[in-house]
């Protein structure tokens, strides 16, 4: 891989990053919609940027990751909606009997691909997307996707790139 595509950067633990302007999050969202899986996908991406929302999210992270989340300008919550995946199968073939396991695996794969795409698209708009590994997916589902069948599969801190 080219060093121009993959850059390793590491921000210090707990370091407060500069704010991410709303226009950059909008640009990132727009880029994600250009990806083939973005327009007709079970993927759900939520940008968490307010202090109140970050505090809600931080309650469901490890102590170290909570500090990082609270100091991040924004966090991307990436999930997938199982029922939407099933509805896509049924819309393609109304008489189909969708295999739930296949629908879940397909939706999970799409969400993982969208997470990888988010990291590359963030770079294109001048942001770093840094994965957060230790989180309670069930609690985050209730907190941010309550009332839906969406499940959280990944979190990324979004910070301005350091040059």
Number of C-alpha atoms within 10 A of each C-alpha: 5 6 7 6 10 10 10 7 11 9 14 9 11 15 11 16 18 12 14 17 12 11 10 15 19 13 15 21 18 13 18 21 15 10 15 10 16 21 11 12 19 26 28 18 21 14 19 22 21 13 15 11 16 20 15 16 22 20 17 18 21 15 12 12 20 21 17 22 28 23 20 25 22 27 25 22 23 22 28 27 22 22 17 19 24 20 15 16 17 14 11 9 11 11 9 10 10 16 10 13 10 12 21 18 13 18 24 22 14 19 27 18 15 27 25 13 17 23 18 19 22 25 19 14 17 17 21 25 24 18 15 19 13 15 20 15 17 13 17 21 19 15 15 18 19 12 9 13 14 21 26 25 22 20 24 22 23 28 23 21 16 11 5
